[in-house]
Amino acid sequence: MAQIIENLHGRRSIRLNTNDIISIVREYQDKTRGAKTYEEIRKKLSGCELYLPEDIC
């Protein structure tokens, strides 16, 4: 599960574990299947929303 990490300067970082990364790559591959150019990939992804569950620490 992705972890949001607060720092002293007000900027947050998100820590991803291996399963999070694999999940993102899988979503990307599913959503861009058949696209052959950068423009086609951007067009397919522009209407998509991806979500990561978070664990605030």
VMD Tcl script that draws the C-alpha trace (Angstrom):
set ca {
  {0.00 0.00 0.00}
  {1.33 3.43 -0.92}
  {2.46 5.51 2.03}
  {2.29 9.29 2.12}
  {5.28 10.66 4.01}
  {5.17 14.24 5.32}
  {8.40 16.20 5.60}
  {9.39 19.32 7.50}
  {9.08 21.58 4.45}
  {5.41 20.81 3.76}
  {6.07 18.67 0.72}
  {4.80 15.10 0.72}
  {6.40 12.03 -0.82}
  {4.68 8.80 -1.74}
  {6.47 5.54 -0.99}
  {5.48 2.67 -3.30}
  {6.16 -0.97 -2.66}
  {6.76 -3.61 -5.33}
  {3.08 -4.56 -5.53}
  {2.09 -0.92 -6.05}
  {4.52 -0.56 -8.95}
  {3.44 -3.81 -10.58}
  {-0.18 -2.74 -10.25}
  {0.55 0.61 -11.93}
  {2.44 -1.06 -14.78}
  {-0.37 -3.57 -15.26}
  {-2.96 -0.76 -15.43}
  {-0.78 1.14 -17.90}
  {-0.37 -1.92 -20.12}
  {-4.11 -2.69 -20.05}
  {-5.11 0.89 -20.85}
  {-2.57 1.42 -23.64}
  {-2.97 -1.95 -25.37}
  {-2.83 -1.51 -29.14}
  {-1.36 2.01 -29.06}
  {1.69 2.32 -31.24}
  {2.72 5.94 -30.88}
  {3.33 8.34 -28.01}
  {0.34 10.41 -29.12}
  {-1.97 7.37 -29.08}
  {-0.78 6.43 -25.60}
  {-1.35 9.98 -24.32}
  {-4.83 10.05 -25.86}
  {-5.80 6.75 -24.23}
  {-4.41 7.80 -20.84}
  {-5.86 11.32 -20.87}
  {-9.33 10.01 -20.02}
  {-8.16 7.55 -17.36}
  {-7.91 7.94 -13.64}
  {-5.58 5.75 -11.61}
  {-5.87 5.44 -7.86}
  {-3.52 4.15 -5.19}
  {-4.75 3.27 -1.74}
  {-2.85 5.27 0.86}
  {-1.52 4.72 4.33}
  {-0.61 8.00 6.02}
  {2.31 7.62 8.41}
}
mol new
graphics top color blue
foreach p $ca { graphics top sphere $p radius 0.5 }
foreach p [lrange $ca 0 end-1] q [lrange $ca 1 end] { graphics top cylinder $p $q radius 0.2 }
display resetview
